Amino acid sequence: MKQPQSPWTYIPTLYFAEGVPNVLISTVSVIFYKKLNIDNDQIAAWTSFLYLPWVIKMFWGPVVDIYSTKRTWILVTQFAMFCCLSLVALSLQLANFFFISLAALAVGAFISATYDIATDGFYMLALNPEQQAFFVGIRSLFYRLAVLFGSGLLVVLAGRLETSLNNIPLSWTISIGFSAILFAILFIFHRLILPLPAADTQRQTQLNQIPFWLVIKTYFQQDKIGAILAFILLYRLGEAMLLKIASLFLLDKVEQGGLGISTEEFGWIYGTFGVLSLIVGGILGGVVISKYGLKKCLLPMALALNLPDIFYVYMAYIKPSLPLVYLLVSLEQFGYGLGFTAFSVYLMYICQGDYKTSHYAISTGFMALGLMLPGAISGVIQKAVGYPLFFVLVCILTIPGMIALFFIPLKTKSAISQS
């Protein structure tokens, strides 16, 4: 009798493949558009709208659930991502690269959001409850390693190629092309290695009409839903404004108010040390919440998320030395890791009843909306007021989210270690 496939052979690579497109579309695109001389307001607006598929993915989740198998969806979306990233890489050699690459990234965002749905569904079908509990930390780790790969390794590679080739478009074509080849390899690997769980093949015949409107109705019938939605949309308001502009500030020329950091140095500061600090903050946040409970931790971790934004005010006015930039960015990302962990646990905390998965998808959709809309206008505001005043505004915009957390329902019970 054939032994069942060990989850160790495919869970790490499935979630690594989930993280790479996300970081390329949401973060790395900001960097290469900046290096290719696109204006800050254009970068912030258009790359923020790339969040839209993650906002609305709940609307086509039932399609992934009903038609075909999760395994098939995973393989199709991985191959489609290889095609999208190849197009992005090649488009950077064209005169009208911005429109073509942006269109390819938009398609890639829809593919990535669909891949997220299929992978999470496959995870629940292929693993038993004990395995699901064990591998939740493993999948989170490999997702974060994908972020490190995208915003660290690929950016450092592009920076070194910029120096050696003296050709910025070609450098980024090679770097993004490398990620496309990686997806071709992942597609072949998963085509050979992914199991076909019995539950995955049977689900098509077992699943009746999805009670979509009932799912929506029960979500909005929660106690204090207005306060919950305000909290989800406002908790990361300052961070949402900062997210795109922080990268542009580090890369922008000194005479334009930035720090004038090279692409390679940015890869080390933000994409490597920053991501490692974020990972450590996230892990520590999970440990602390599991020990003391969410109720005691939410306010301190919200402060950890928001207070370090003042470091950017300091850097914009003082223009500190490079070692200090490393330290301040790492501390800011560490605080972000703590604060985001508390936020993620709260989103799981409010998902009760028969539709936990769907309710979580709705909550994360609102979370993505809370990032997309402020990010879309952040570039226009920064261009109008300059970096120093913009970062002061970011600090002020952290206040509404801090106020909102005093009105959300949160019973005094120990939070499950779900982060």
KESE-253810 format. One record per atom (N, C-alpha, C, O): x, y, z. Coordinates in steps of 0.1 Angstrom, whole numbers, plus 5000, padded with zeros to 4 digits. Layout:
N
XYZ ...
This chain:
419
500949885000 500050005000 500950125000 501950135008 500550224992 501350344990 501250435002 500150465007 502350485008 502350565020 501850705016 502250755005 501050775024 500550915021 501751005020 502750995028 501651105011 502751205010 502951285022 501951335028 504151305027 504351385039 504151535036 504651575025 503451605044 503251745042 504551825041 504551935035 505551775047 506851845047 507351855032 508151945029 506851775023 507351775009 506651885001 507151914990 505551935006 504852034997 504352155005 504152264998 504052155018 503552275025 504552385024 504152505022 505852365027 506752475027 506852545013 506852665012 506852465002 506952524989 505652594985 505652684977 504452534989 503252594985 503052734991 502652824984 503552755004 503352885010 504552975006 504353105007 505652925003 506653014997 506153064984 506353184981 505552984976 504953024963 503753124965 503553204956 503153124976 502053224979 502653354983 502053454979 503853354989 504353484994 505053564983 505053684983 505753494973 506553564963 505753664955 506153774954 504653624949 503853714940 503353834949 503353944944 502953804961 502453914969 503454024972 503154144970 504653984975 505754084978 506154154965 506554274965 506254074954 506654144941 505654244937 505954354932 504354214938 503254304933 503154424943 502954534938 503154404956 502854504965 504054594969 503954704972 505254534969 506454594974 507554624964 507954734962 507954514957 509054524948 508654614936 509554684930 507454614932 506954694921 507254844924 507654924915 507054884936 507355024940 508755054938 509155164933 509654964941 511154984940 511555004925 512255094921 511154904916 511654914903 510955024895 511555074886 509755064898 509155174892 509855304896 510055394887 510255314908 511055434913 512355434905 512755544901 513055324904 514355324897 514155344882 515155394876 512955324877 512755354863 512055484860 511555514850 512155574871 511855714870 510355744868 509955844862 509455664874 508055694875 507855784887 508455764897 506955884886 506655974897 506055904909 505355804908 506355964921 505855904933 504355894934 503855784938 503655994929 502155984930 501655874921 500655814925 502255854909 501755754900 502055614906 501255524906 503255594912 503655474918 502655434930 502155324930 502455534939 501655504951 500255474947 499655374952 499655544937 498255524933 498055394926 497255314931 498855364916 498655244908 499055114915 498355014914 500155114922 500454994930 499554974941 499354854945 498955074947 497955054957 496654984952 496054894958 496255024940 495054964934 495354814930 494354744928 496554774930 496854634928 496354544940 496354424938 496054604951 495554534962 494054484960 493554404967 493354544950 491954524948 491554374948 490654334954 492354284940 491954144941 491854084954 491053994957 492754124963 492754074977 491554124985 491154064995 491054244981 489954304987 488654224983 487854204992 488554184971 487254124966 487353974963 486453914957 488453914968 488653774964 487553684970 487253574965 486853724981 485853644987 484653624977 483953524979 484553714967 483453694958 483553584948 482553534942 484853544945 485053434936 485553304943 485953204937 485653314957 486053204964 485153084962 485652974961 483853094962 482952984959 483252914946 483052794944 483652994936 484052934922 485152834924 485152724918 486152874932 487352784934 486852664942 487352554940 485952684951 485452574960 484652474952 484752354955 483852514942 482952434935 483552364923 483352244921 484252434914 484752384902 486152334902 487052394907 486352214897 487652144897 488152114911 487352124921 489452074912 490052044925 490952154929 491452234921 491252164942 492152264947 493552244941 494352334938 493952114939 495252084933 495352134919 496352194915 494252124911 494252174897 494352334898 495152384890 493652394906 493752544907 495152584911 495652684906 495752514920 497152554924 498052544912 498852634910 497952434905 498952414893 498652514882 499552574876 497352544879 497052634869 497452774872 498052844864 497252814885 497652954889 499152964890 499753074887 499852864893 501352874893 501952884879 502852964877 501352814870 501852824856 501452964851 502253024843 500253014854 499853144850 500753254856 500953354849 501153234868 502053334874 503453334867 504053444866 503853224863 505153214855 504953304842 505853374839 503853294836 503553364824 503553514827 504153594819 502853554837 502653694841 504053764845 504353874840 504853694853 506153744857 507053754845 507853844844 506953654836 507753664824 507453784815 508353854810 506153814815 505653934807 506154064814 506654154807 506054064827 506554184834 508054204832 508454314829 508854104832 510254114830 510554164816 511454254814 509954104806 510254144792 509654284789 510254354781 508654324796 508054454793 508954564797 508854674791 509854544807 510754654811 511754694800 512454794802 511854614790 512654654778 511954734768 512554774758 510754764770 509954844761 509754984765 509855024776 509455074755 509255214758 508055234766 508055324775 506955164764 505655184771 505555074782 504555014785 506755054789 506754944799 505854964810 505254864816 505555084814 504755114826 503355054824 502854984833 502655084813 501355034811 501254884810 500454814816 502254824802 502254674800 502554604813 501854504817 503554654820 503954584832 502854594843 502554504851 502254714844 501154734853 499954644850 499354584860 499654624838 498554534834 498854394837 498054324842 500154354835 500554214838 500554194853 500154084858 500954294861 500854284876 499454284881 499154204890 498554354874 497154344878 496554204876 495854154885 496854144864 496454004862 497053914872 496453824877 498353944875 499053854884 498453864898 498453774906 497953984902 497254004915 496053914916 495753854926 495253914905 494053824905 494453674906 493853594913 495453644899 495953504899 496453464913 496153364919 497253564919 497753534933 496653524943 496753434952 495653614942 494553604952 493853464950 493453404960 493653424938 493053294935 493853174941 493353084947 495153194939 496153094944 496053084960 496052974965 495853194966 495753204981 494453114985 494553034994 493353134978 492153064981 492352914980 492052834989 492952874968 493152734965 494052664975 493852554979 495152734978 496152684987 495652665001 495852555007 494952765006 494352755020 493352635020 493252565030 492552625009 491552515008 492252385008 491852285015 493252375000 494052244999 494652205012 494652095016 495152305019 495752285033 494752215042 495152125049 493552265042 492552205051 492052075046 491551995054 492152045033 491651915028 492751805028 492451685031 493951845027 495051745026 495651705039 496251605041 495451795050 496051775063 494951745073 493851805072 495151655082 494251625093 494351745103 495351815103 493351755113 493451865122 494751875130 495251985132 495351765134 496651765141 497751825132 498551905137 497751785120 498751835110 498551975108 499552055107 497252025106 496952165104 497552245115 498152355113 497352205128 497852275139 499352285139 499952385142 499952175136 501452165136 502052255125 503052325128 501452255113 502152325102 501752465100 502252535091 500852525109 500452665108 501652755109 501852855102 502552715119 503852795120 504752775109 505452875105 504852655103 505752625092 505352705079 506152765073 504052705077 503552785065 503752935066 504152995057 503652985079 503853125081 505353155079 505653265073 506253065084 507653085082 508053095068 508853185064 507553005060 507953005046 507353115038 507853155027 506153165042 505653285036 506553405038 506853475029 507053415051 507953525054 509253505047 509853605043 509753385045 510953365038 510753405023 511753455017 509553395018 509253445004 509353595004 509853644994 508953655014 509053805015 510453845015 510953945009 511253775023 512753795024 513353775011 514253855007 512953675003 513453644990 513153754980 514053804973 511853804981 511453904971 512054044974 512654104965 511854084986 512254224989 513654234993 514254344994 514354124996 515754115000 516654074989 517354154982 516653944986 517553884976 517353934962 518353974956 516153944957 515853994944 516254134942 516854174932 515954214952 516354364952 517854374952 518454464945 518554304961 519954314962 520554264948 521554324943 520054154942 520554114929 520354224919 521254244911 519154284919 518954394909 519954504911 520454564902 520254544924 521154644927 522554614922 523254704917 522954494924 524354464920 524454464905 525454494899 523354414898 523354414884 523354554878 523954584868 522654644885 522654794881 524054844881 524454914872 524854804891 526254854892 527154794882 527954864876 526954664880 527854594870 527454614856 528354624847 526154614853 525754634839 525554774835 525554804823 525354864845 525055004842 523755014833 523755104824 522854924836 521554924828 520454884837 520254764840 519654984842 518654954852 517554874846 517154774853 516954894834 515854814829 516354664828 515554574832 517554644822 518054504820 518254434834 517954314835 518754514844 518954454857 517654404863 517654294869 516554484862 515354434867 514654334859 513954244864 514854334846 514454224837 514954094842 514253984843 516254094844 516953964849 516453924863 516153804865 516254024872 515853984885 514453934886 514153824892 513553994879 512153944878 512053824870 511253734873 512853814859 512853694851 513353574860 512853454857 514253594869 514653484878 513453434886 513353314889 512653524891 511453484899 510453404890 509753314895 510353444877 509453374868 509953234866 509153134866 511253214864 511853084863 511552994875 511352874874 511653064887 511352994899 509952934899 509752824904 509053014894 507652964893 507452844883 506652754886 508252844873 508252734864 508652604871 508152504869 509752624879 510252514886 509252464897 509052344899 508652554904 507652524914 506452454907 505952354913 506052494896 504952434888 505252284885 504452194888 506452264880 506852124877 506952034889 506551924890 507552094900 507752024913 506351984918 506251864922 505452074919 504152044925 503351954916 502451884921 503551964903 502851874894 503251734897 502451634896 504451714901 504951574904 504651534918 504451414921 504651624928 504751594942 503351604949 503151534959 502551694945 501251724952 500351604952 500151544942 499851564964 498951454964 497551494959 497351614957 496651404957 495351434954 494451374965 493951264964 494151464975 493351414986 491951364982 491351424973 491451264988 490151214985 489151314987 488151324980 489251394998 488351505001 488251604990 487251674987 489451624983 489451724972 488651684960 487951764954 488751554956 487951504945 486451484948 485651504939 486151454961 484751434964 484051564966 482751564966 484751674969 484051794973 483151854962 482151914966 483451824950 482551884939 481151824940 480151894937 481051694943 479751624944 479051654957 477851644958 479851684968 479251694981 478751844983 477851864991 479351934976 479152074979 477852124972 477752124960 476852174979 475652224973 475852374971 476952424972 474752444969 474852584967 475452654979 475052634990 476452744976 477052814987 476052914993 475552994985 475852915006 474953015012 475553155013 475853205024 475953205001 476753325001 476153445009 476853505017 474853475006 474253585013 474053565028 474053655036 473953435032 473853405046 475153425053 475153475064 476253395046 477553415051 477753565054 478253615064 477353655044 477553795045 476653845056 477053925064 475353795057 474453845067 474953815081 474853905089 475353695083 475853655097 477053735101 477253765112 477953775091 479053855094 478653995099 479154045109 477754055092 477354185096 476354195107 475954295112 475954075112 475054065124 475854055137 475254045148 477154065136 477954055148 477754175157 477354285152 477854155170 477754255180 478854365177 479954335175 478354495177 479254605175 480054595162 481154635161 479254555151 479954545138 480554675133 481554675126 479854785136 480354915132 481754945138 482654995131 481854915151 483154935157 484254845152 485354885150 483854725149 484754625143 485254675130 486454665127 484354715121 484754765108 485654885109 486654895101 485254975118 486055095119 487455055124 488455115119 487554965133 488854915138 489654855126 490854885125 489054765119 489754695108 490254805098 491454785093 489454905094 489854995084 490855105089 491655155082 490855135103 491655245108 492855195115 493755275117 492855075120 494055025128 495355055121 496355085128 495455025108 496655045101 496655165092 497455165082 495855265095 495755385086 497055455085 497455485073 497755475096 499155545094 500055455087 500855505078 500055325090 500955235083 500655225068 501555205060 499355225065 498855225051 499455345043 499855325031 499455455049 499955575043 501455565041 502055615032 502155505051 503555495051 504155385042 505255405037 503355285039 503755165033 504555185020 505655145018 503855265011 504455294998 505555394999 506655384992 505355505006 506155615007 507455595014 508555655010 507555495023 508755465030 509855425021 510955465021 509455335012 510455285002 510955394993 512055404990 509955474988 510255594979 511255694986 512155744980 510955714999 511755805007 513255755008 514155835006 513355625011 514755575012 515455584999 516755604999 514755564988 515455554974 515555694968 516555714960 514755794972 514755924965 516055994967 516755974978 516456084958 517656154959 517556254971 516556304974 518756284976 518756374988 518256514984 517556574993 518556564972 518056694968 516456694967 515856804966 515856584966 514456574965 513856534978 512656504979 514656534989 514056505002 514256365007 513956335019 514756274999 514956135003 516356115009 517056205012 516655985011 517955955017 519055915006 520155895010 518555894994 519455854983 520155724985 521355714981 519455624990 520055494992 520055414979 519055424971 521155344976 521155264964 520255144965 519755104975 519955084953 519054974952 519554854961 518754794968 520854824960 521454714967 521354744982 520954654990 521654864987 521554895001 520154895006 519854845017 519154934997 517754925001 517454775003 516654745013 517954684995 517654544996 518054495010 517454405015 519254545014 519754505027 518954565039 518554495048 518754695038 518054765049 516654725051 516254685062 515854735040 514354715041 513954575038 513154515045 514654515028 514154385024 514854265031 514354155030 515954295038 516654185046 516554205061 515854135068 517254305066 517254335080 515754375085 515354335095 515154455077 513754495080 512854375081 512054365090 512854285071 512054165071 512354075082 511454015088 513654055085 514053965096 513454025109 513053945118 513554155111 513054215123 511554195123 510954175134 510854205112 509354185112 509054045116 508054025123 509853945111 509653805114 509753785129 508953715135 510853845135 511153825149 509953885157 509453835167 509554005153 508454075160 507153995159 506453985169 506853935147 505653845146 505753725155 504753685161 506853655155 507053535164 506853575178 506153505186 507553685183 507453725197 506053765200 505553735211 505353835191 503953875193 503053755196 502253755205 503253645188 502453525189 502753465203 501753415209 503953455207 504353395220 503753475231 503153415241 503853605231 503353695242 501753685242 501253675253 501053685231 499653675231 499153545236 498253535244 499853435233 499453305237 499653295253 498953215259 500553365258 500753365273 499853455280 499353415291 499653575276 498953675283 497553705278 496753775285 497253665266 495853685260 495853815252 496653905254 494953815243 494853925233 494354055240 494854165237 493454045250 492954165256 494054255263 494054375262 494954185269 496054255276 497154305266 497854405269 497254235255 498354265245 497954365234 498854425228 496654385231 496254455219 496754605220 497354655210 496554675231 496954815232 498454825231 498954915224 499254755240 500654765239 501254735225 502154805220 500654635218 501154605204 500654705194 501354725184 499554765196 499154875187 500154995189 500455065179 500555025201 501555125203 502855085196 503555175191 503254965197 504454915191 504354935176 505354955169 503154915170 502954935156 503155085152 503755115142 502555175160 502355315156 503455405160 503855495152 503955395172 504955485177 506255495169 506755605167 506755385164 507955395156 507855475143 508855495136 506655505139 506455585127 507155725128 507555785118 507355765141 508055895143 509555885138 510155985136 510055765137 511455755132 511655815118 512655865115 510555795110 510655855097 510556005097 511156075088 509856065107 509956215108 511356255111 511856345105 512056185121 513356205124 514356195112 515156285109 514156085104 515056065093 514856165082 515756215075 513556215080 513256315070 513856445073 514356525064 513956485086 514456615090 515956605092 516656705088 516556495098 517956495102 518856435091 520056465090 518256345083 519056265073 520256195080 521456235078 519956095088 520956035096 521955945088 521755925076 522955895095 523955815088 523355675085 522355635091 524055605076 523455475071 523255375083 522255305083 524255355092 524055255103 522855295111 522055195115 522555415113 521355455121 520055425113 519055395119 520155445100 518955405092 518655255093 517455225094 519655175092 519555035094 518755005107 517754935108 519255075118 518655045131 517155095132 516355025137 516955215127 515555275128 514555195120 513455175124 514955155108 514055085099 513754945105 512654895105 514754885111 514654755117 513654755129 512854675131 513854865138 512954885149 511554905145 510654855151 511354985134 510055015129 509354885124 508154865127 510054805117 509554675112 509354575123 508354495123 510154575134 509954495145 508654525152 507854435155 508354655154 507154705160 505954665151 504854635156 506154675138 505054635128 504754495130 503554455129 505754405131 505554265133 504654235146 503754155145 504954305157 504254285169 502754335167 501854265170 502654455162 501254515160 500454435150 499254425152 501054385139 500254315129 499854175134 498754125131 500654115143 500253985149 499054005157 498153915156 498954105166 497854125174 496554155165 495454105168 496754225155 495654255145 495154125139 493954105138 496054045134 495653915128 494953825137 493953755134 495353815150 494753735160 493353785163 492353705164 493153915163 491853975165 490853935153 489753905155 491353945141 490553905130 490053755131 488953725127 490953675136 490553535138 489553525150 488653445150 489753605160 488953605172 487453635169 486553575175 487253725160 485853765156 485153675147 483953685144 485953575141 485353475132 484753365139 485453265142 483453365143 482853265151 481753195143 481353245132 481153085148 480053025141 480452925130 481552875130 479452905121 479652805111 480452845099 480852765090 480752975098 481353025085 482653105089 482953215084 483553035097 484753105101 485653145090 486153255089 485853045080 486753075069 486253185060 487053275057 484953185057 484353295049 484453425056 484653525050 484153425069 484153545077 485553605078 485753725077 486553515079 487953565079 488353625065 489053725065 487853565054 488053625041 487453765040 488053845034 486253785046 485653915045 486454015053 486654125049 486853975065 487654065073 488954105066 489354215067 489654005060 490954035053 490654115041 491554195037 489454105035 489154195024 489054335028 489554425022 488354355040 488254495045 489654545049 489954665048 490554455054 491854495058 492654545046 493354645046 492454465034 493154505022 492654645017 493354725011 491254665019 490654795015 491254905023 491555015018 491554875036 492154975045 493555015041 494055115045 494254925034 495554955028 495455025015 496255115012 494554975006 494455024992 494155174991 494755244984 493055214998 492555354997 493555455002 493855554995 494055445014 495055545019 496355535010 496955645007 496755415006 497955404998 497755474984 498755534979 496555474979 496355534966 496455684966 496855744956 496255744977 496355894978 497655944985 497956054985 498455844990 499655884998 500655954989 501256044994 500755914976 501755974968 501456114964 502256204964 500156144962 499656284959 499956374971 500456484969 499656324983 499856404995 501356424998 501756545001 502156324996 503556344998 504156444988 505056524992 503756434976 504256524966 503856674969 504556764966 502656684975 502156824978 502856884990 503157004990 503156805000 503656865013 505156825016 505756885025 505756735008 507156695011 507156585021 506256555028 508356515022 508556405031 508356435045 507656365052 509056545051 508956565065 507456585070 507056515080 506756675064 505356695068 504456575065 503556545073 504756505055 503956375052 504156285064 503156225068 505356265068 505556165079 504956215092 504556135101 504856345094 504156405106 502656365105 502056325115 502156375093 500756345090 500456195093 499456155099 501456115089 501355965091 501155945106 500355865111 501956005115 501855995129 500556035134 499955965143 499956145129 498656195134 497556085130 496656065137 497756025118 496755935113 496755795120 495855715118 497755775129 497655655137 496655665149 496255565155 496255795152 495355815164 493955755162 493555695171 493255765150 491955715149 491955565152 490955515159 492855485147 492955345150 493155315164 492555215170 493955395171 494155375185 492855395193 492555325203 492155495189 490855525195 489855415193 489055375202 489855365181 488855255177 488955135185 487955065188 490155095189 490354975196 489654975210 489454865216 489355095215 488655095228 487155065227 486455055237 486655055215 485155035213 484854895207 483654865206 485854815204 485654685198 485254585209 485754595220 484454485205 484154375215 485354285217 485954235207 485754265229 486854185232 486754125246 487054195256 486154005248 485953945261 487253905267 488253885260 487253905280 488453865288 488653715287 488253645297 489153665276 489453525275 490753505268 491153585260 491453395271 492753375266 492653345251 491953265246 493453425243 493353405229 494153285225 495253255231 493653205216 494353085211 495553135203 495553235196 496653065204 497853105196 497653075182 498052965177 497053165174 496753145161 497653225151 497453215139 498553295156 499353385148 500553305142 501353365135 
